[in-house]
Amino acid sequence: MGNRRRVAERRKTGPAVVGGMIAVVVGGAGFGVYALYDGGAAADEGTSASAGHRAVKSGPLTAAEIRTASTRFLTAWQHGRVSEAAAATDDSTAATALLTGYTKDAHLKDVTLAPAAATGAKVPFSVKATVSYRSLGKPLTYGSALTVVRRASDGKPLVDWHASVVHPDLKDGDTLVTGESGTPPVTALDRDGKEMTAAAYPSLGTVLDGLREKYGKTAGGKAGVELRVVRGKASKADKLSDKTLVELSKGTPGTVRTTLSPTLQAVAEQQVGKRERASVVVLRPSTGEILAVANSGHGFNTAFQGSLAPGSTMKIVTSTMLFEKGLVTPEASHPCPKTYKLAGWTFHNDADSEIKQGTFKQSFGASCNNAFINFAPKLSDSDLTEEAQQVYGLGLNNWAVGVPSFDGSVPVQSGAQMGASLIGQGGVRMNPLNMVSVAATVRTGVFHQPYLVSPSVDDRTLAKASRTMASKTQAELKDVMQYTAAYGTAAKAMAGLGPDYGAKTGSAEVDGQKKPNGWFTAYKGDLAAAGVVQAGGHGGDTAGPIVATLLKTGS
């Protein structure tokens, strides 16, 4: 390409060159003094002396190029020269929008940016600014980073643009906004009218967020002023919520009374705290009122929104279907073979057990899988789905609990997958809220949609089942569930709680887990509870004690 001579680039305003050194100072804060021997990014970036053709520079970025590109961007951003800062990135359109909003929408001023030493092409930097909104103001300090890349078309070093450059909590498409929060805060009250907080009841953090989202605008509160991350379409698709970064003034909360029992909630928190990945819900069967909800992990409400295979607790719904169809009765002789083949699959019982000459009730109590799967040839693919929807109100996505919930899923399946769904595997998905509702429906004979806030608060309509089970079917279900609580896999946990009780255990296999998810759902009188301990083992040993303790507490 011929010989090239590197020369200093001339600018109207820029850093001073002293003895081969260049000092960059922004707003009185030194960015550092860098040695730019051999030219650096201020040098000619790739012109060739031959035939007037311009060569595109390629290859790794030099330290000088990284330093100059990052300095150009940070200097322009700090001084509010948005167009210049955006031009120093590889996506000037997106950069212009977010950097404009940084001042206009986020109301950030007095910005000071201080870069640290680069690691490769990545340049970390600290940000100090003031959030100023009307008469309110608060400081904001955080760290971020940018990465310099070489543009393929001309080899020019530019900042690789992503929203996270502006703030690490931003995803592409998100924005920063300062103003009155869209939703006023709420104070959640228990059923007795006393305040419930996440500090006292850690599991309620996600529940309180849900209550604010649902009732904040109608509960009589006033929004506060805050700087927050407002999520864009991509973030919302990933179920990311808006995030408060700085609270300039507290809002005045409205009040929302819930159905929660402070006594049961406290015990539920204590119980799930003894195990990892445990969740539980307590319900009043006669009304559907939710009395307690707790999760050992506080970042996601598995109890209400989880989507897990329920294992053998699903046999309650399967048995309802079998009893209604007249295919079996509790006392009918019905073997449970060690293995059963269906559509190319071979199904096994737990520990390869079998019941050769027992009754269906004994198989239910022992949770013997193949006593259920061997009914598959007598069933249509949609039978279990219809039973779950029509009698138990599951899988219709219409529950109006008062906070976000997943209402269960029992898809229509065929062949071996249909057989697996009969024992709560395959595509069946539930959470403790769904399974406590199943036990409660058996107890009363009627589906009462669970709710955390009375429907009278906002005149919402609760979901209803399209039909109720026959009294004979209910009696049969209570018979097998009482047997399980007294003599079956639930007996150890339910000891001392009878005789007006019933239970069902479950263990759901999960790919990649050494131990199954343990499930337990039960009722005693007008109280029902269900729980799951993920990767904990058999339900009678893991979720069972949690549920039983809550039933004893509420009795």
ZIHUTA-V360303 format. One record per backbone hydrogen bond with DSSP energy under -0.5 kcal/mol. CO is the residue of the C=O (numbers start at 1). NH is the residue of the N-H. If there is no record, write none. Layout:
# ZIHUTA-V360303
co->CO nh->NH
co->CO nh->NH
This chain:
# ZIHUTA-V360303
co->1 nh->49
co->4 nh->6
co->16 nh->18
co->16 nh->23
co->18 nh->21
co->20 nh->36
co->21 nh->18
co->22 nh->34
co->23 nh->16
co->23 nh->25
co->24 nh->31
co->24 nh->32
co->25 nh->27
co->26 nh->29
co->28 nh->30
co->29 nh->26
co->32 nh->24
co->32 nh->34
co->34 nh->22
co->34 nh->36
co->36 nh->39
co->38 nh->40
co->40 nh->43
co->44 nh->46
co->46 nh->55
co->49 nh->51
co->50 nh->53
co->53 nh->48
co->53 nh->55
co->55 nh->57
co->62 nh->66
co->63 nh->67
co->64 nh->68
co->65 nh->69
co->66 nh->70
co->67 nh->71
co->68 nh->72
co->69 nh->73
co->70 nh->74
co->71 nh->75
co->72 nh->76
co->73 nh->77
co->74 nh->78
co->75 nh->79
co->76 nh->81
co->77 nh->80
co->80 nh->82
co->81 nh->85
co->82 nh->86
co->83 nh->87
co->84 nh->88
co->85 nh->88
co->86 nh->89
co->88 nh->159
co->91 nh->95
co->92 nh->96
co->93 nh->97
co->94 nh->98
co->95 nh->99
co->96 nh->100
co->97 nh->101
co->98 nh->102
co->99 nh->103
co->100 nh->103
co->100 nh->104
co->101 nh->105
co->101 nh->106
co->102 nh->108
co->105 nh->178
co->107 nh->132
co->109 nh->130
co->112 nh->128
co->114 nh->126
co->118 nh->120
co->119 nh->122
co->121 nh->148
co->122 nh->119
co->122 nh->124
co->123 nh->146
co->124 nh->116
co->125 nh->144
co->126 nh->114
co->127 nh->142
co->128 nh->112
co->129 nh->140
co->130 nh->109
co->130 nh->132
co->131 nh->133
co->131 nh->138
co->133 nh->136
co->136 nh->133
co->138 nh->131
co->140 nh->129
co->142 nh->127
co->144 nh->125
co->146 nh->123
co->147 nh->160
co->149 nh->151
co->149 nh->158
co->151 nh->155
co->154 nh->57
co->156 nh->151
co->158 nh->149
co->159 nh->90
co->159 nh->161
co->162 nh->165
co->163 nh->166
co->163 nh->167
co->167 nh->170
co->171 nh->174
co->175 nh->230
co->177 nh->228
co->179 nh->226
co->185 nh->254
co->186 nh->188
co->187 nh->256
co->188 nh->196
co->189 nh->258
co->190 nh->193
co->194 nh->190
co->196 nh->188
co->197 nh->201
co->201 nh->204
co->202 nh->205
co->204 nh->208
co->205 nh->209
co->206 nh->210
co->207 nh->211
co->208 nh->212
co->209 nh->213
co->210 nh->214
co->211 nh->215
co->212 nh->216
co->215 nh->218
co->215 nh->219
co->216 nh->221
co->219 nh->255
co->222 nh->252
co->224 nh->181
co->225 nh->248
co->225 nh->249
co->226 nh->179
co->226 nh->228
co->227 nh->245
co->227 nh->246
co->228 nh->177
co->228 nh->230
co->229 nh->231
co->229 nh->243
co->230 nh->175
co->232 nh->236
co->233 nh->237
co->234 nh->238
co->235 nh->240
co->236 nh->239
co->243 nh->229
co->246 nh->227
co->246 nh->248
co->249 nh->225
co->251 nh->253
co->252 nh->222
co->254 nh->187
co->256 nh->189
co->260 nh->191
co->260 nh->262
co->261 nh->265
co->262 nh->266
co->263 nh->267
co->264 nh->268
co->265 nh->269
co->266 nh->270
co->267 nh->271
co->268 nh->272
co->269 nh->273
co->271 nh->274
co->272 nh->275
co->275 nh->278
co->277 nh->534
co->278 nh->296
co->279 nh->532
co->280 nh->294
co->281 nh->530
co->282 nh->291
co->282 nh->292
co->283 nh->285
co->283 nh->528
co->284 nh->287
co->284 nh->288
co->288 nh->451
co->289 nh->284
co->289 nh->291
co->291 nh->261
co->292 nh->282
co->294 nh->280
co->300 nh->302
co->301 nh->304
co->301 nh->305
co->302 nh->306
co->303 nh->433
co->304 nh->406
co->308 nh->430
co->310 nh->313
co->311 nh->314
co->312 nh->315
co->313 nh->316
co->314 nh->317
co->314 nh->318
co->315 nh->319
co->316 nh->320
co->317 nh->321
co->318 nh->322
co->319 nh->323
co->320 nh->324
co->321 nh->325
co->322 nh->327
co->322 nh->328
co->323 nh->326
co->329 nh->332
co->330 nh->361
co->332 nh->360
co->336 nh->355
co->338 nh->349
co->340 nh->347
co->342 nh->345
co->345 nh->342
co->345 nh->347
co->347 nh->340
co->349 nh->352
co->350 nh->353
co->355 nh->336
co->358 nh->334
co->359 nh->363
co->360 nh->364
co->361 nh->365
co->362 nh->366
co->363 nh->367
co->363 nh->368
co->364 nh->367
co->365 nh->489
co->367 nh->369
co->368 nh->371
co->369 nh->372
co->369 nh->373
co->370 nh->374
co->372 nh->375
co->373 nh->376
co->375 nh->378
co->376 nh->379
co->380 nh->383
co->381 nh->413
co->382 nh->386
co->383 nh->387
co->384 nh->388
co->385 nh->389
co->386 nh->390
co->387 nh->391
co->387 nh->392
co->388 nh->392
co->388 nh->394
co->389 nh->393
co->390 nh->467
co->401 nh->452
co->401 nh->453
co->405 nh->407
co->407 nh->395
co->409 nh->429
co->414 nh->417
co->414 nh->418
co->415 nh->419
co->416 nh->420
co->417 nh->421
co->418 nh->422
co->419 nh->422
co->420 nh->423
co->420 nh->425
co->421 nh->424
co->424 nh->311
co->425 nh->428
co->429 nh->409
co->430 nh->308
co->431 nh->435
co->432 nh->436
co->433 nh->437
co->434 nh->438
co->435 nh->439
co->436 nh->440
co->437 nh->441
co->438 nh->442
co->439 nh->443
co->440 nh->444
co->441 nh->445
co->445 nh->469
co->446 nh->448
co->447 nh->449
co->451 nh->290
co->452 nh->259
co->454 nh->457
co->455 nh->458
co->455 nh->459
co->455 nh->460
co->460 nh->462
co->463 nh->449
co->470 nh->474
co->471 nh->475
co->472 nh->476
co->473 nh->477
co->474 nh->478
co->475 nh->479
co->476 nh->480
co->477 nh->481
co->478 nh->482
co->479 nh->483
co->480 nh->484
co->481 nh->485
co->481 nh->503
co->482 nh->486
co->483 nh->487
co->483 nh->488
co->484 nh->488
co->484 nh->490
co->488 nh->491
co->490 nh->494
co->491 nh->495
co->492 nh->495
co->494 nh->497
co->499 nh->501
co->500 nh->525
co->502 nh->523
co->504 nh->521
co->506 nh->519
co->506 nh->539
co->507 nh->509
co->508 nh->517
co->510 nh->513
co->516 nh->537
co->517 nh->508
co->517 nh->519
co->518 nh->533
co->519 nh->506
co->520 nh->531
co->521 nh->504
co->522 nh->529
co->523 nh->502
co->525 nh->527
co->527 nh->524
co->528 nh->283
co->529 nh->522
co->530 nh->281
co->531 nh->520
co->532 nh->279
co->532 nh->534
co->533 nh->518
co->533 nh->536
co->538 nh->541
co->538 nh->542
co->539 nh->544
co->542 nh->546
co->543 nh->547
co->544 nh->548
co->545 nh->549
co->546 nh->550
co->547 nh->551
co->548 nh->552
co->549 nh->553
co->550 nh->554
co->551 nh->555
co->552 nh->555
